[in-house]
Every structure is written in C-alpha cells, then in structure tokens.
C-alpha cells in the first residue's frame, strides 16, 4: 500500500515536468505540484463539509478557490513557473480574505493568512528575498486590516450560529494545513540536502580525478593561495610525501630556506608570481639553477592566475615548471655539430669550386690544343683522324659543361644571398633575349600570360626558365615549336605551367627525368648532360614547391612547378636567404 502511495505521490510531483528543461525549473515544478495537490485535497474536503452542513455560500467560495487551483495547474503545464507561484499566493490570499469577510470573524478563517505568509518560504529560494518579502506582506497586511475593521465586515457575514458551525471544522483544517505546510517545507529541505550531498560528493570525486590527472602529468604543478602560500603540490614537483604535506601553507621563501637553496632564486620566483597577479595573465620565464651537487638545471617557470567567472575574485595561482635541461644540452650539442658541419661545408664548397676550376682549365687547354693540331695539320690528317679529333673536342666540351652543371647542383642549397621582389615578366623577357639566337634558329614561338611579382632570387627563376624553355625548343621536331607559359594562383601557392608541342615523354620516365644524369636520348641525338631538370627540381624545392610533368609520347609535354606563398609572397616580409649562382650557364 505504501509503495502504491509512493508511486502516486511521485506521479503527482512529476506531472508537467517535461515542459521545463533546467534542473532548477524541474525542482520548482515538483514543489508547486506537491503544494497544489495538498491544497486540492484539503479544499475538496472543505467543500464536501460545507455541502453536508448546507452552507452553500461558503461552498461556492470554496468552488471558486478550486477553479483557481486548476488555473495554477494550467500555468504549470505551460512551464510558467514564477507566474504559477505568484498566482498561487494571490489565489490563496484572495480566497481567505473573501471567506473571512463573508463567513464572519467567528469562523477564524482569516487566521489562514498567517499560514499563507509562510508559503513564500516554500515557493522561493532564500536568494529571492524580494519575492519572499512580497509574499509575506500580501498575507500579513490584509490580516492586520481585517482585524482592524472586523466590526465593519460583520454586516456581510453569515449568522453567528452558522459561523460557529464552520468554526468547528476550522481548527481541524488549520491543523491539517499547518501539518501539510511543515511537511512540504521539510520535504523541500530534504531534497535540497540530498542535492547538496550529491553535488558535494560529485565535487569530491571530481577533485580526486583532477588530482589524479595532475599526478600523472610529468610537469611540476603547484597552486598558491592569495597570500602566495602553497595550497597544492603534485608528486612530480616534490617526490617526498612528507615534504609535500609540510609545504602546504608555506611560501617560496620558507621552502628555499628549509632546503638551503639559493635565496635569490626564491625572490625571482616570488616576482614571477606577483607579475602574473598584476598582469592577470600567464607569465613565463626561463630559469637556470645550480643544484646541491653542482649540476646545472634549466627549466621553464610559469604562473597563471585563476579567477572566478566575474573576474573579481582570485581563486588560486597555478605555477608550473618544465625541466628543459636535456633540451638545452641537446641544443648545445646541435650548435657544436652545426658549427662543425658549417666548417666542413665551407671546406667542401671551396673544394668543389677549386676542383671545378682546376678541372675546367686543363679541359679548355686540351680542346684548344686539339683545335690547334687540327688546324696546323689539316692537310696531313686523313678523314678518320679528323673525325677522332672532332669527337674528342666535343667530348671535352661536354665534360666541361658537365663539371659546370655538377657545380651548380652542388651549390643549389647555399643560402647566402638575400632575395627581393622580382617581376617574373621581366625575368622571362631577359631569358628570351639571352636565348634569342637559339629561338630564332628553331623558329620558336613563346606566348606568356601575365606573371606575378614575387620575392625570389631572380637568377634562380631565370635558370629554371632557361632550362624549361631550352628543353621545349630542343626536344621538338615541329617546323614551328610553340610554348605557352601560364600561372595560376591558389590560397597556398603559385602554379606555373610550360606547355609545348614537342616530342613528348613516355609515362614510365616522368619521375626519372628529374634525377641527376638521367637522359632519355643519346648525346648524338640531343646534346646535354642530364642535369638541367635535376637543378630545376632542387631550386623549386628550396622555395617550398615541387615540379612535375604531364605528357604523352608524340603529343607534347606540360611542365608544372609550384612556389609556396609562405616563402615567395611579397606580403611575407621575412628576410630569406636562398641560393644565388654567380656562374649560371644554361644546363641541359
């Protein structure tokens, strides 16, 4: 039986709860449902009592009150919680005053206003003081006024004998009403206490979780109160559990003094904490400390103030420390390695330059001497000897060009020359002027769209242009070689294209041609060293781009290369040092 009544009570309490969303609103709906249901039971009993005793006028007033309760029920269904609360107090007060006037002072019905004055304490939370004072006032003020003018209201009241009949039930109803109100207030406080206990338990569990998380983080983490005294220390910061307990409530100065550490560092840390408080922002610094055994320790120290939502109250000050000693030691080693590597690279560059120069000088001499021998003995040499001298001179010149190309490739990542904003249209015009004889001999036609102005070393781009234009003309058997140059711009890069009507490239060789010494034809068919596209690939890569080709054999080729906006866009005003070639010959 009790279980059935409990389920029914819960059903009444939760009626209409789906019309609201927040936990606070749901709680308020339950409070109002319980008060509404108890009032409905009490007043329904009063209505039956009045009808049995033939008191139809009082039964009519009670009926009006029941209608008011139905209006409150409708407001709850609509989710109008505060309106329902105020309406409930107004209906109860109006009904009590009306009954007090028309039933008579002898019924003591007006005393119910004293009970009604307690209703705001049930309906509203303590923080809603204005509503509570208003609710009490609208009950006590009419009570005082009624008793002051009771003699004037006697003319509207029932006969005294009927008033006495009603009075017989008034104490019972008042006792039931008071009991019900006390029960509701107790139940409300019990619910609040249960919620508070649940939230307190949740907060404790959350605190434990956060502490477990802080214990797992491999960083020194501590918190300070408003007086900059330790309030929490994780085990990474201080491994000794007893020392951690002792440290709570102590300052940095007390900690350093107890450990015999450098007090100057204590002052620096105190200053870091105070700076974070003054700025109300994260403050960070790098600290170097010599420990007791003489080892140098490097760390990043930081402090972050944590304020309440309104930024008016400091909740705590979080301090953290990250050991960067291994990083500092690695940086020192890297600097030493970089310095040593730079010395070796300088030596290697000097060696490459000297070797290139020393090799090309005898090669030029060999070619010159062979030409001189051929000239002086032109009448004494047979055709076979002349052919051998010609092939030898050609091989010497090819070797000379190969040495130049290898040198250019070796210095392609030499970042020593400052770049500037260059007009690519002007770079192209200069290249075409330099290649004018070769282009005229082949009757070549070059069309170009408008090209951008970018922050580069112009000689880099000129070398790329010369190689791509030279290849488009060289590897072309058309009567009129054609080349179309274009540039597209995306959010991150510039995409250049060189489309020709040449002999094309077999699909299997599209990646191979960008490697060193890769040739698809023998030197008798097409002259070259196989280094040109490899040099282009290295230059483009230095600008954060890539180079590739789309082609079908016999149907022409389109070479593409990209330049990264992060590196070449004029709005990027960062000093960049990229390769600059002092000895730039066209590499093929």
N, C-alpha and C positions, 0 to 999 in steps of 0.2 A: 504493500500500500504506500509506504513512504517513498519507494523507488518510483512509483507511478506519479505521486505528487511532485517529486523532484524533477522528473522529466517534464511534467506540465508547467512547473514554475520556470524551468529553463526555456520552454517553448514560448511562454508569455514574455520572458525577459528579452529574447532574441527576435521578437516579432518586428519586422521592418528594418532589421539591421543591414540588409543588403542595399538600402538606399543611401548609405553613407560609406566613406572609404577609409578614413584615418582611424587608428586605434582609439584616440581620444573621443571621436564622434561616436564610435560604436559603444564605448563605455557610457557616454551620456544617454544614448538611446536605451540602454539596459536600465539605467537609473530611473528614467522617466516611465518606462514600461511597468516597472515594479510599483512605483507610486501610483500610476494610473490604475493599475489592476486592483490594488488595495482600496483606493478611493471608490472604485466602481463597486466592490463587494460591500463596503460599509454603507454607501449611499443607497444601494439596491435594498439592503436590509432595512434602512430607514424608510424607504418608500413603501415597502410591504407593511411595516409597523404603522405608518400613517394611514394607509388604506384600511387596515384592520380596525383602527380606532376611529375611523370615519372622519379623519382630519384631511379633507380633500384639498383645502387651500395649501396646506403645508406639503401635501403630496405633489401638488402642481409645481411648487417651488423646487422640490427635490427633483422632479422630472426635468425641469429646465437645467438644473445642475448636471444631470446625466447627459443631456444633449451637449452641454459644454465639454464634458469629458470625451464625447465622440468627436468633437471638433479638434480636441488635442490629439486624439488618435490619428485623425486625418493628417494633421501637420507632421506628426512623426513619420507617417508613411511617405510623405513628400520630402523628408530629410530636413525640414525646417526646425532644427533642434532648439536654438535660442528663442525663436518665436513661440515654440511649444512650451518652453519653460515659463516665459513671461505670461503667456495665455493661461497656463495652469494656475499661477498665483493669482491672476486677475479674476478668473472664474471662481476660485475658492473664496476669495475675499468678497466678491460681489454677492455670491450665494449666501455667505454667512451674514453679511450686513442685511440683505433682504429678509432673511429668515428672522434675524434679531429684531427687525422693525415690525414685521407683520405677524410674528408669533408672540412677541412680547418679552419683556425683560425677565419675567419669572421663569422662562424656559432655560435661561442661561446659555442659549445658543451662541450669543455674541462672544462667549468665552473661547469659542473655537478659533477666534482671531489670534489668540495667544499661541495656539498650536501652529496656525498658519505662518506666524512670524518666524518659526523655526524652519519652514520649508526652504527658504533660500540657502540655508546652510547645507541642505541636502542636494539641492539642484546645482549650485555653483561651487567652483573651487575657491579656496581662500584667496587666491591671487585676484579673483574677480570681485574685489571689495565693493565697487560701485553698485554692482547688481545685488550683492548681499544686503547692503545698507538700504537700497531702494526697496527690496522685497520686504525687509523688516518694517520699514517706515509705512508702506501701504497697508500693513496689518495693524500696527500699534496705533497709528494716528486715528483711523476710524474707530478703534476700540475706545480710545480716550474720548473722542467726540460723542460716541453713542452714550457712554455713561454720563457725560456732562448734560446731554439733552434727553435723557431717558424719559423724563416726565412729559415732554412734548410728543414723543413717539407712542405714548400709551393709548392715544385715541385711535391709532391704526392697528392695535394689537388684538389678538383673539381674546375671548373672555378668559377670566382668570382660571376658572375650573378647567378649561381646555389647555391653558398654559401649564397647569400643574400635571395634567396627564402627559404632556410632552416632556416635562421635566423628569418624569420617572425614567425615561429612556436616555436622557441627555448624559448623565454620568457614565452610563454603560458605553454609549457611543464615544464619549470623550476618552474613556479609558482605553477602548479598542484603538481609537485613532492615535493616542499617545504611544501605545504599545507598538502599533504599526510603524509610526514615525521613528521611534527609537530603534526598531528592528531594521528599518531601511538605512538609517544613519550608521548603525553598527555594520550592516552588510556592506555599505559603501566603503567604510574604513577598512573592513576586512579585505575587500577587493583591492583597495589601494595598497594595503600592506603586502598582499600577495604579489601585486605587480612590482612593488618596490623591492621585495625579496628576490623575485625572479630577475629583475634588472641588475640588482646588486650581484647576484650570482653570475649573470652573464658578463658583467663588467670584470669580475674577478677572473673568470675564465679567459676573457679577452686579454686581461693584463698578463696572465700566465702565458698565453700564446705569444704575445708581443715580447715578453722576456725570453721565451724560448727562441724566438726568431733572432733577437739581439744577441743571444748567447752563441748562435750558430754563425753569425756574420764575422768573418776574420778581420775585423777592424776594431780598434779601441773606441768604444762608445760609452760616454758618461752623460749624466744630466746634472744641472745645477739649479738651485732654487733662486729666489730673488736676491738673496744675500751672497750669491755665488758660492754656496756650500754644496758639496756633493750630495745628490739625492739618489743616484743610481750609478753603478759601475758594473760593466759586464766583465766576464772572466777573461776575455782577450786583453782588456786593459790592465787588469790586476789578477793574476792567477791565484794568489793566496786568498782563500775564502775568508780567513780571519782578518786579513788586512782590508778586504773589501768591506766587511762589516764595520771595522774601526773607521774607515774612511768616510762613511755616511755622516753628514753633518759637519765635516771638516772642510777647510779651504785649501787652495793650492799651496799657499804659504806654509800651512801646518803640515801638509803632506811632504813637501820638499824638505822641510826642516827635520821631520821624523826620519826620512830616508837618507839624509845627509847629501842631498843633491845640490846642484848649482842654484843658488837663490836668485841669480839674475834671470835664469830661465823661468822661474816662478813668476817674477814680475812681468816678463814678456807674455806669459800665458794669461795672467790676470788682465793685462792690457788688451789682449785679443778678445777676451770675453766682454770687457766693458765697451770696446769698439763695436762689437756686434749688437750690444744693447742700445747704444747711442744711434747707430745707423738703422736699427731694426731690420737687419738684413744679414745674410750669410757672410761671414768674414773668414778669410783663409790666409794662411802664411806657411812658409817652409821653414822648418827648424832643424838645426844641426846641434847634436848633443854628444858629449863625450861621457860614456858611462863609467862605472866604478873600475872596470878592468881596462880602461883606456881605449875602448873601441869607439869609433865614430859612428853615430847613428843619425840617419837622415829620415825625416818624416814630414808629412803634410798635416798641419794642425788646422782645425776649423771649428767655428761656433755658429750656431743658428738659433735665434730666439723663437720660441713658440708662443703665440698669443691666442687669446680667446677669440671667438668669432667677431666680436665688435672691436677687436684690436686694442681694447682698453686695459686688459689685464694680462700680465706676463705669467704664463703657465709654467714654463721651465726654459732652461737654456741647454740645448743639446751640444755637447762637444764631441769631436771625433778626431782620431789620429790614424793615419795610414803610414805604415813603415815602407819607405821607398829606398832603403839602403841598398838592396840588390839592384834596383833600377839605376841608382847613382853609380854604383860600381860598374854596372854594365855600360852606362854612358861613358864613363872614364875609359873603359877598355875600347869602346867603339871609337872614341875620339883618337885614341892612340893608334888603333887599327886604321882609321880613316887617314890620319896623318901619314902613317907608313905607306898606305896604299896610294895616297896622293904623290908621295915622293917616287914610288915605283912607276906610277902612271906618267909622271913628268919625265922620268928617265926613259920610259918606253916610247913616249911621244918624240923625245929627242932622237932616240934610236931609229924610230920609223922615219922621221924626217931626214936624218942623216943618211940612213940606208937608201931611202928613195932617191935622194940627191946623188949619192955616191954611185948608185946603180945606173941612173939615167945618163950620167956623164960619159962613162965608157960606152954605153949603148949608142949615144949620139956619135961618139968617135968612130965606132965600128961602122955605123951607117955612112958616115962621111968618108971614111977610108975606102969602103967598098965602092961608093959612087965615084971616088977619085980613081980607083983602079980601073973601073969600068970605062971611065972617060979616057984615061991615058992608053988603054989597050983595046980600044973599041975595034981596031982593025985586026988585032991578033987573037981575039976571042971568038970561038965558034958559038953557034946558037945555043948549044946546051950549057956552056959556061955562062953566057949572058943570062939565060933563064935561071940558073942557080943563084947568080948574084942578085937578080931581081927578087927572087923568093926569099933570099936571106935578108935583104934590106926590108922587105915587107914584114918578115917575122920580127926583126929588130924593132921596127916601129910599133908593131902590135905589142911586143913585150914592154916597150916604153909606155904605151898607153895603159897597159895592164898594171904596171907599177903605179902610175898616177891614180888609177881607179882604186887600187887597193889602199893607197894612202888616204884618198878621200873617204873611203868606207871606214877606215880605222879611226878617223878623227870626227866621225859623224855625231858622236855624243860628247864632244868637247864643249862644255857650257861656259864659254868665256866672253861672248860678245853680246852686248846689250841690244835688245830689239827695239823697233819703233813702228809706228803706224804707217803701213805702206799701201799704196794704191795698186791693186793687182792688175788693173787695166794697163797701168804704166809699166809694170813688170813684164807683162805679156808683150807690150809694144817693143820694149828693149830686146827681149829674146828674139822676136821676129826680125828685128833689124839686124841682130847678130847673125841670124840664120838666113838672111835674105838671099844670098847666092845659092845655097842648097835648096831653098824653097823654089827659087826661080828655075833652077836646073830641072826640077821634077814637075814644074808647072802646078805646084800645090796651091790649094785654096783653103784658107782658115777663116772660119766665122766664129765670133765670140759674143755671148750675151754680156750684159753689164756685170762686172765682177766687183766684189766688195773691197773696202779698205780695212785691213786687219793688222794686228800688232804682231809682226814677224820680223825675222831677218830676211830681207828681200832676196839675198843671194841663194838662200835655201829654196825659196819658191821658184826662183829663176832656174835653178838646176833641175828641179822636178819638171818644170815646164819644158826645158830644153830636151830632156830625155823622152818625155811623152810625145812631144811634137816630132822629135827626130825619129822615134820608132814608128809613129803613124805614117811618116813620109818614106822611111827606109823600107819597111815591110809592106810595100804597096806596089802592085803591078798595074794599077789603073793608069789610063792616059792622063787623067786629072785627079790626083789624090785630093781627098776632101777631109777636113777635120772640123768638127763642131764642138766648141767649148761652152759649158754652161755651169751655173752654180745655183743650188737650192739651199734654202735656209730653214732649219728646224729649231725647236726650242733649245737644243743642246749642241748643235754642230752645224758646220757648213759642209755641203756635199758638192764636190766638183766632179764634172764628167768630161771625158775626152772621147768622142765618138768618131771613128774613122771608117773608111771604105776599103781597108787593106785586105791582106790575105787571111786574116783571122787566126785563131788559135784553137787547137784541139782541146776538148774539155778536160782530158786527163792531165794537161800541162798547166792549168790555170793557177795553181798554187806554186808549182815548181819554178816558174819563171821569176819569182820574187826572191829566190835564193841566190847565193853567190855562185858565179861561174856557170850559171845554167843557160845553155844555148840550145835552141831548137833547130838551128841550121848550122852547117859547117861554115868555116871562115871564107871559103871560096864563093859561097852563095851571098852571104851578107856579112859585112865586116862588123867587128865588135868584140868586147871582152866578156859579155855576160854579167857585167857588174851594175849596169845602169839602173835597172828596176830594183836591185837589192839596195842601192844607195837611196833611191826614192822611198823605199819601204822604211829604211832607218830614219830618214828625215821626217817623214809623216808621223811615224811613231813617236818622235820627240815632241810633236805638237799634240799629242793625245789622240791621234787619229789612226786610220787604217787605210789600206789600199787594196783593191781587188780588180778583177776584170770579168766582164761578161762578153762571151764571144762564141761564134761557131766558125769552124774552118771554112774559108772561102766566102764568108759573109761579113767581114769586118769585125772590129773589136770596139768595146767601150770600156775605157779605164776609169775607175772611180777612186777618189780619195777624200777623206774627211779631215776636218780640222776642228778640234774641240773649242767650244765657246769659252770654256773656263780658262783657256790658255791664250787664245788669239783675239777674243772680242775686245774692241777698244775700250769698253767701259771697265774692263778689269785692269786697274791701274797698279798692278803689282810688277815690280822690277823682275824681269825674267832674263835668264842668261841661257842662250841656246847656241848650237854650233854655227860658226861663221867660217867660211872657207876662203882662204887667201889665194889658193891655187885651184881655181874651178875651171876644168876643161869639160867639154861635153862628153859624158860617159855613155857608151852604147853597149 
